[in-house]
Amino acid sequence: MTAYEAPPLAAQDPALSKSQQAYRWIKDRIASQDFTPGYRLVLGTIAGELDMSVVPVREAIRQLEAEGLVTFERNVGARVSMVDDSQYRFSMQALSILEGTATALSARRLTPDDLRNARRINELMIETLEHFDPRAFTALNQEFHAALYEKCANPRMIELVRAEWARLGHLRDSTFSFVPGRAQESVREHENIIQLIEHSAPLGEIEKAARRHRSATLDAYMIHEHPDEALGLPAF
């Protein structure tokens, strides 16, 4: 399963409450862009798809509204929120810190097989550069980073990282669509992070490399889209 594919209905965790199942189902489809910005979320239709009443679906919608992924308008109903450029920046800044920390906390728990898998994914990313597909590259990019941070011993940290990735999936199809040159730099930085982990570099050094890798993508986006605001960017 790629990073942007929503799981099939049968994959829903029966241990979750109905509202949590509905929340996950809708959120996955926002992240995968099956439900694009402005898409109307009809409670009855979703409830029918999930074979449940509208009550848990309404609860899920309220939770997504609290997260900023859904807006509710009187006489219109619930819709997937429109792209907010400032929210993209905020999520990228938050993710640079969260993911950098999660990667460092995961580093000592990664096995040689884990690192081989991360390198394999990075090699697939390199292969896409010749005939560049920004969305496929972004999906592999998320898979690569998950391979490095998913063994973080702090489950709350992983939960926060995943939440920001899901938010980014809604806010931007792919930053690399705007700054494709950043993709080549990104895969080189990936290899550097892998090497730091392989050589048991200090955790602070791993954290800094992972954090700066993420914030460099935001820097590239800002320079391309908002050059006047890019001056004096803080080093997140």
C-alpha positions as CSV (number, residue, x, y, z in Angstrom):
1,M,0.0,0.0,0.0
2,T,1.5,3.4,-0.9
3,A,1.4,6.4,1.4
4,Y,-1.6,8.0,-0.4
5,E,-3.8,4.9,-0.8
6,A,-6.8,4.6,1.5
7,P,-7.3,1.2,3.0
8,P,-10.2,-0.9,1.9
9,L,-13.3,-0.9,4.1
10,A,-12.5,-4.5,5.2
11,A,-9.2,-3.3,6.6
12,Q,-11.0,-1.2,9.3
13,D,-10.0,-2.2,12.8
14,P,-12.9,-3.8,14.6
15,A,-11.4,-2.7,17.9
16,L,-12.2,0.9,17.0
17,S,-15.5,2.5,17.8
18,K,-17.8,3.3,14.9
19,S,-17.0,7.0,15.1
20,Q,-13.3,6.2,15.1
21,Q,-13.8,3.9,12.1
22,A,-15.7,6.7,10.3
23,Y,-13.0,9.2,11.3
24,R,-10.2,7.1,9.9
25,W,-12.1,6.2,6.7
26,I,-12.8,9.9,5.9
27,K,-9.4,11.1,6.9
28,D,-7.7,8.5,4.7
29,R,-9.7,9.6,1.7
30,I,-8.8,13.3,2.4
31,A,-5.1,12.3,2.6
32,S,-5.4,10.3,-0.6
33,Q,-7.3,13.2,-2.3
34,D,-10.2,10.9,-3.2
35,F,-12.0,13.7,-1.3
36,T,-10.5,16.9,-2.6
37,P,-10.7,20.4,-1.2
38,G,-14.3,21.6,-1.4
39,Y,-15.7,18.1,-1.7
40,R,-19.1,17.8,0.1
41,L,-19.3,15.2,2.8
42,V,-22.9,13.8,2.8
43,L,-23.4,12.1,6.1
44,G,-26.1,9.7,4.9
45,T,-24.0,8.6,1.9
46,I,-20.9,8.0,4.1
47,A,-23.0,6.2,6.7
48,G,-24.4,3.9,4.0
49,E,-21.0,3.2,2.7
50,L,-19.8,2.2,6.2
51,D,-23.0,0.4,7.1
52,M,-23.6,2.5,10.2
53,S,-25.9,5.2,11.4
54,V,-25.2,8.9,10.8
55,V,-24.5,9.5,14.5
56,P,-20.9,8.2,14.5
57,V,-20.3,9.8,11.1
58,R,-21.4,13.2,12.5
59,E,-19.0,12.7,15.5
60,A,-16.2,11.9,13.0
61,I,-17.0,15.0,11.0
62,R,-16.8,17.1,14.2
63,Q,-13.4,15.7,15.1
64,L,-12.1,16.4,11.5
65,E,-13.6,19.9,11.8
66,A,-11.6,20.5,15.0
67,E,-8.5,19.4,13.2
68,G,-9.1,21.9,10.4
69,L,-9.6,19.3,7.7
70,V,-13.3,19.8,7.4
71,T,-15.5,23.0,7.5
72,F,-19.2,23.1,8.2
73,E,-21.4,25.8,6.6
74,R,-25.0,26.5,7.5
75,N,-27.4,25.4,4.8
76,V,-24.5,23.7,3.0
77,G,-23.2,21.1,5.3
78,A,-19.7,19.6,5.7
79,R,-17.0,20.1,3.1
80,V,-13.3,19.2,2.9
81,S,-11.4,22.4,3.8
82,M,-9.9,24.4,1.0
83,V,-6.1,24.6,0.7
84,D,-4.7,27.1,3.2
85,D,-1.1,28.1,2.3
86,S,-0.3,29.3,5.8
87,Q,-1.5,26.0,7.2
88,Y,0.9,24.2,4.9
89,R,3.8,26.2,6.3
90,F,2.8,25.6,9.9
91,S,2.4,21.8,9.3
92,M,5.8,21.6,7.6
93,Q,7.5,23.5,10.4
94,A,5.8,21.3,13.0
95,L,6.7,18.1,11.0
96,S,10.3,19.1,10.8
97,I,10.6,19.2,14.6
98,L,8.4,16.2,15.3
99,E,9.8,13.9,12.6
100,G,13.4,14.9,13.4
101,T,12.9,13.9,17.0
102,A,11.0,10.7,16.1
103,T,13.7,9.6,13.7
104,A,16.4,10.2,16.3
105,L,14.4,8.3,18.9
106,S,14.0,5.4,16.5
107,A,17.6,5.3,15.2
108,R,19.1,2.9,17.8
109,R,16.1,0.5,17.3
110,L,16.6,0.2,13.5
111,T,18.0,-3.1,12.2
112,P,20.3,-3.6,9.2
113,D,17.2,-4.9,7.4
114,D,15.3,-1.7,8.2
115,L,18.1,0.4,6.8
116,R,18.3,-1.8,3.7
117,N,14.5,-1.2,3.2
118,A,14.9,2.5,3.6
119,R,17.7,2.6,1.1
120,R,15.6,0.4,-1.3
121,I,12.8,3.0,-1.1
122,N,15.2,5.8,-1.7
123,E,16.6,4.0,-4.8
124,L,13.0,3.8,-6.1
125,M,12.7,7.5,-5.6
126,I,15.9,8.0,-7.6
127,E,14.4,5.9,-10.4
128,T,11.4,8.3,-10.7
129,L,13.6,11.3,-11.3
130,E,14.1,10.6,-15.0
131,H,10.4,10.7,-15.7
132,F,9.4,12.7,-12.7
133,D,6.0,12.0,-11.1
134,P,5.6,14.3,-8.1
135,R,2.8,12.5,-6.5
136,A,4.5,9.1,-6.8
137,F,7.7,10.6,-5.5
138,T,5.8,12.1,-2.5
139,A,4.2,8.7,-1.7
140,L,7.6,7.0,-1.7
141,N,9.0,9.9,0.3
142,Q,6.4,9.3,3.1
143,E,7.2,5.6,3.0
144,F,10.9,6.3,3.3
145,H,10.5,8.5,6.4
146,A,8.0,6.1,8.0
147,A,10.7,3.4,7.7
148,L,13.0,5.5,9.8
149,Y,10.7,6.9,12.4
150,E,8.1,4.1,13.0
151,K,10.3,2.3,15.6
152,C,10.2,5.4,17.8
153,A,9.5,4.2,21.3
154,N,7.1,7.1,22.0
155,P,3.7,6.2,20.5
156,R,2.4,9.7,21.0
157,M,5.3,11.1,18.9
158,I,4.4,8.7,16.1
159,E,0.8,9.7,16.3
160,L,1.6,13.4,15.9
161,V,3.9,12.7,13.0
162,R,1.3,10.7,11.2
163,A,-1.3,13.4,11.9
164,E,0.9,16.1,10.3
165,W,1.6,13.9,7.3
166,A,-2.2,13.4,6.8
167,R,-2.7,17.1,7.0
168,L,0.0,17.7,4.4
169,G,-1.6,15.1,2.1
170,H,-4.7,17.4,2.1
171,L,-2.9,20.7,1.9
172,R,-0.6,19.9,-0.9
173,D,-0.7,17.1,-3.4
174,S,3.1,17.4,-3.6
175,T,5.5,20.2,-2.9
176,F,7.8,18.7,-5.5
177,S,5.2,19.8,-8.1
178,F,6.3,23.3,-7.4
179,V,10.0,22.8,-6.9
180,P,11.0,19.6,-8.7
181,G,14.7,20.4,-8.4
182,R,14.3,19.8,-4.6
183,A,13.6,16.1,-5.3
184,Q,17.2,15.5,-6.4
185,E,18.6,17.2,-3.3
186,S,16.1,15.3,-1.1
187,V,17.3,11.8,-2.1
188,R,20.9,12.8,-1.4
189,E,19.9,14.0,2.0
190,H,18.1,10.7,2.6
191,E,21.3,8.8,2.0
192,N,23.1,11.0,4.4
193,I,20.5,10.3,7.1
194,I,20.8,6.6,6.5
195,Q,24.6,6.8,6.8
196,L,24.4,8.7,10.1
197,I,22.2,6.0,11.5
198,E,24.4,3.2,10.2
199,H,27.4,4.8,11.8
200,S,25.7,5.3,15.2
201,A,26.1,9.1,15.0
202,P,25.1,11.1,18.1
203,L,21.3,11.3,18.3
204,G,21.4,15.0,18.2
205,E,23.2,14.9,14.9
206,I,20.6,12.5,13.4
207,E,17.8,14.7,14.7
208,K,19.3,17.8,13.2
209,A,19.9,16.2,9.8
210,A,16.3,14.9,9.7
211,R,14.9,18.2,10.9
212,R,16.9,20.3,8.4
213,H,16.0,17.9,5.6
214,R,12.3,18.5,6.2
215,S,12.6,22.3,6.7
216,A,14.8,22.5,3.5
217,T,11.7,21.4,1.5
218,L,9.7,24.2,3.1
219,D,12.5,26.7,2.4
220,A,12.5,25.7,-1.3
221,Y,8.7,26.1,-1.5
222,M,8.9,29.5,0.2
223,I,11.6,30.7,-2.1
224,H,9.6,29.6,-5.2
225,E,6.2,30.7,-4.1
226,H,6.8,33.6,-1.7
227,P,10.3,35.0,-2.4
228,D,9.6,38.2,-0.5
229,E,8.8,36.3,2.6
230,A,11.6,33.8,2.3
231,L,14.3,36.3,3.4
232,G,15.7,35.4,6.8
233,L,13.9,32.1,7.1
234,P,14.3,30.6,10.6
235,A,16.4,27.5,10.7
236,F,13.8,25.0,12.1
